[in-house]
Amino acid sequence: MLLARVEKIVSKDAIIQAVANWGEELTPNAIEVYVSRLRAKLDPAGVKIRTVRGFGYMLEEFKEEKAGQ
């Protein structure tokens, strides 16, 4: 969901609707846990997920660091 909308805010509700199966109940707190785990895996590769307080999450466009910076 985040990868399909790089640099756009994705609400927790939109993420829940995209990943939950019929009859399965996910809470916004569960999304926070999953995003935290996802961050831990992606951060070493330079991929950043930013929290936009009160709105949701945004996958930031990858920008390669230049040597010496």
Sequence and secondary structure as in RCSB ss.txt:
>XXXX:A:sequence
MLLARVEKIVSKDAIIQAVANWGEELTPNAIEVYVSRLRAKLDPAGVKIRTVRGFGYMLEEFKEEKAGQ
>XXXX:A:secstr
 TGGGTTS B HHHHHHHH  TT    HHHHHHHHHHHHHHHGGGT  EEEETTTEEEE       TT 
